[in-house]
Amino acid sequence: MPRDEPAGPGALPPGPVRRFPFRFPFRFDPAFRLPLALLGVRPATAWLDWGPDALVVRFGPWRLRTTPGNVTGAELGGPYRWWRAIGPHLSLADGGVTFGASVAGGLCLRFAEPVPALAPGPWPRHPAVTVTVADPAAVRDALARGPDL
């Protein structure tokens, strides 16, 4: 599956992604499962994959893809207010994107080169993504170790 994404520090290499040694599911709060399912976001369609070729976040119909080298930081966060964390959101403070299915906590990943995520096409681009994965500390630790383990 070739990619026609723009070249640059955050761009993926051409060709298919080789493998994803790490898959992290999202945490889903029971109160938000039905509203999120109406948007196409379910446990079967929401995860973060980390591998030697790419970091991919899938949140129902939304996708974020970048290279491992584009990730410059990972910070644990939460708990969150539901109206700021549940669903896909654009942060008006910093232009980051949130993909949230839980208010318990999550992980904010910062990028050297902003990446597209909320709308089809190359714009807008986001300098960070917050994800409410089931085990944010495990994602942070995997990112620190690197994808080739």
C-alpha positions in Angstrom: 0.0 0.0 0.0 2.0 3.0 -1.2 1.7 6.3 0.4 1.3 9.7 -1.3 2.0 11.8 1.8 4.2 14.8 1.7 7.9 14.4 2.2 9.6 15.9 5.3 10.8 14.9 8.7 7.4 13.5 9.8 6.7 11.8 6.4 6.4 8.0 6.2 8.8 6.1 4.0 7.4 4.8 0.7 6.0 1.3 0.6 4.1 -0.8 3.1 4.6 -0.7 6.9 6.7 -3.8 7.8 5.3 -4.7 11.2 4.0 -3.3 14.5 5.5 -5.0 17.4 3.4 -3.0 19.8 -0.4 -2.5 19.7 -2.1 -0.5 22.5 -5.9 -0.5 22.7 -7.9 2.6 23.9 -9.6 2.6 27.3 -13.4 3.0 26.9 -15.5 4.4 29.8 -18.9 2.6 29.8 -20.8 5.9 29.7 -19.2 6.9 26.4 -19.3 3.7 24.5 -22.7 4.3 22.7 -22.0 7.9 21.7 -18.6 7.0 20.4 -20.0 3.9 18.6 -22.3 6.3 16.7 -19.2 8.0 15.4 -17.7 4.7 14.4 -15.3 4.5 17.4 -15.3 1.1 19.1 -12.7 -1.0 20.8 -12.3 -2.9 17.5 -11.5 0.4 15.6 -9.4 2.3 18.2 -5.7 1.6 18.9 -2.2 3.0 18.7 0.4 0.9 16.8 4.1 1.5 17.3 6.7 -0.1 15.1 10.0 0.6 13.4 8.4 2.3 10.4 5.5 4.2 11.8 3.4 5.3 14.7 -0.3 5.0 13.7 -3.3 6.0 15.8 -6.6 4.8 14.6 -9.7 6.3 16.3 -12.7 5.0 14.3 -12.6 6.8 10.9 -9.8 9.1 12.0 -6.1 8.3 11.5 -2.8 9.8 12.5 0.4 8.5 10.9 4.0 9.6 11.4 7.5 8.2 11.7 9.0 7.1 15.0 11.7 9.7 14.7 9.0 12.5 14.6 8.0 11.8 18.2 9.9 14.2 20.5 8.1 13.7 23.8 5.5 11.7 25.7 3.7 13.1 28.8 1.2 11.3 31.0 -2.0 13.4 31.7 -5.4 13.3 33.2 -7.9 12.8 34.7 -9.8 14.9 32.1 -13.1 16.7 31.9 -15.4 14.7 29.6 -16.2 17.6 27.3 -12.5 18.2 26.7 -11.5 14.5 26.2 -14.2 12.4 24.8 -14.3 12.0 21.0 -12.0 13.7 18.4 -11.1 17.2 19.5 -8.9 20.1 18.3 -7.1 22.0 21.1 -7.6 25.7 20.6 -4.7 26.3 23.0 -1.9 24.6 21.0 -3.6 23.1 17.8 -3.0 19.5 19.1 -5.6 16.8 18.5 -7.2 14.6 21.1 -8.6 11.1 20.5 -10.4 10.2 23.7 -12.7 7.4 25.0 -12.0 7.8 28.7 -11.6 10.5 31.3 -9.3 8.5 33.5 -6.0 9.5 31.9 -4.0 9.4 28.7 -0.8 10.3 27.0 0.3 13.4 25.0 2.7 12.7 22.2 4.6 15.7 20.8 6.0 15.9 17.3 8.9 17.7 15.7 7.0 18.1 12.5 3.2 18.6 12.8 1.0 15.9 11.2 -2.5 15.7 9.8 -5.2 13.8 11.7 -8.7 15.4 12.0 -9.5 16.2 8.4 -8.8 14.4 5.1 -5.8 15.8 3.3 -2.7 17.4 4.6 -4.3 20.2 6.6 -4.7 21.1 9.4 -1.5 19.7 10.9 -1.1 19.1 14.6 2.0 19.4 16.8 0.7 16.8 19.3 -1.8 14.1 19.9 -3.4 13.1 23.2 -4.7 9.5 23.3 -6.6 7.8 26.1 -5.0 4.3 25.7 -5.7 1.7 28.3 -2.1 1.8 29.6 -0.5 5.2 28.9 2.6 4.4 31.0 3.2 1.3 28.8 3.0 3.3 25.7 5.4 5.9 27.1 7.9 3.2 28.1 7.7 1.5 24.7 8.4 4.8 23.0 11.4 5.4 25.2 12.8 1.9 24.4 12.2 2.3 20.7 10.2 0.2 18.2 12.9 -2.3 17.2 12.9 -4.4 20.4 
